[in-house]
Amino acid sequence: MALQQTFFVAVDGSQFVTEAEADAYQLALDNADVIAAYAEEFANVTPAPGAKVPGLVGRSRAFSSNVASQVITFLMSKGVKLDMEFVAAAPSEELQVRLDAEAVKVAEAAAKAAAKKAEKEGVKVEVSAEDEEKAAEDLFAGE
C-alpha cells in the first residue's frame, strides 16, 4: 500500500503541506520589499528597553525587525491592507551614528575572530596600516 502526500509548491520551489501555508509564504516573497520597509521603520522608531531615544541597534534591532516582518506578513495574509508604496524614512542622524558605530564594532569583532582562527590553524594574518586606513575611509566615506 502506497501512501500519497499532497504538497503545495511556491514559485521558488518551497513545498508546503497546506495551501494556506504556501499562500502565506508566496505573499511574503511577493511583498518582501514592502515588508522590509515597514520592519525597518519599526526598528527606527522603537526605543530599546530602558532607552530614552528611539532606534534599535545590534541584536535587538535584528530580533525586532524579524518579529515585525513576521507580524506584518501574518497581517497581510489575513487580508489587512497596507500601503504598498511605503518607503521607510531614513534613520535620524543620532541613530545613524549609533548604527555606524555598531557596524564598526561588529567588523572589528569579526576581524579578531578571523585572526584568532587563522592563528589557531597556524596561518599568520597581518593587516597593514594602509589596509586599515583604506577600510576606515570606505566605512566613513559618506560622512
KATAJO-V625348 format. One record per residue. N is the residue number from 1. OMEGA is omega in radians with two decimals (* if undefined). NEAR is the number of other ideal C-beta (glycine too) atoms within 12 Angstrom. Layout:
N,OMEGA,NEAR  N,OMEGA,NEAR
//
This chain:
1,-3.13,3  2,3.11,4  3,3.14,5  4,3.13,6  5,3.10,10  6,3.09,12  7,3.03,15  8,-3.01,20  9,3.06,17  10,-3.10,20  11,-3.11,15  12,3.10,14  13,3.11,13  14,-3.09,18  15,-3.12,17  16,-3.11,20  17,-3.13,14  18,3.11,14  19,3.13,17  20,3.10,15  21,3.13,21  22,3.14,24  23,3.13,23  24,3.13,27  25,-3.14,29  26,3.08,24  27,3.11,27  28,3.10,29  29,-3.08,22  30,-3.05,19  31,-3.06,28  32,-3.12,19  33,-3.13,20  34,3.13,27  35,3.12,32  36,3.14,23  37,3.10,26  38,-3.14,33  39,3.10,33  40,3.12,31  41,3.11,29  42,-3.14,31  43,-3.14,34  44,-3.04,29  45,-3.12,22  46,3.08,25  47,3.05,20  48,3.11,22  49,3.13,10  50,-3.13,7  51,3.14,17  52,-3.13,9  53,3.13,19  54,3.08,22  55,3.13,32  56,3.07,32  57,3.04,32  58,-3.07,21  59,3.14,15  60,3.10,23  61,-3.13,31  62,-3.14,19  63,-3.09,20  64,3.10,28  65,3.11,29  66,3.13,21  67,3.12,20  68,3.12,29  69,3.14,28  70,3.13,21  71,-3.14,21  72,3.10,33  73,3.11,30  74,-3.13,20  75,3.12,21  76,-3.13,28  77,3.11,25  78,3.03,15  79,3.11,11  80,-3.12,15  81,3.11,11  82,3.06,23  83,-3.06,15  84,3.09,16  85,-3.07,11  86,3.05,20  87,-3.13,14  88,3.07,22  89,3.10,18  90,3.10,15  91,3.09,26  92,-3.14,15  93,-3.12,14  94,3.12,17  95,3.13,28  96,3.08,20  97,3.13,19  98,3.11,27  99,3.11,27  100,3.12,22  101,3.11,18  102,3.13,25  103,3.11,22  104,-3.13,21  105,3.13,18  106,3.14,20  107,3.11,20  108,3.13,19  109,3.12,15  110,3.12,15  111,3.11,20  112,-3.14,16  113,3.12,15  114,3.12,17  115,3.14,18  116,3.12,14  117,3.14,14  118,3.13,16  119,-3.14,14  120,-3.14,12  121,3.08,11  122,3.12,8  123,-3.13,12  124,3.13,10  125,3.10,18  126,3.09,13  127,-3.11,19  128,3.10,10  129,3.13,10  130,3.11,11  131,3.10,14  132,3.14,17  133,3.11,13  134,3.14,14  135,3.12,20  136,3.11,18  137,-3.14,13  138,-3.07,15  139,-3.09,21  140,-3.09,16  141,-3.09,10  142,-3.07,13  143,*,11
//
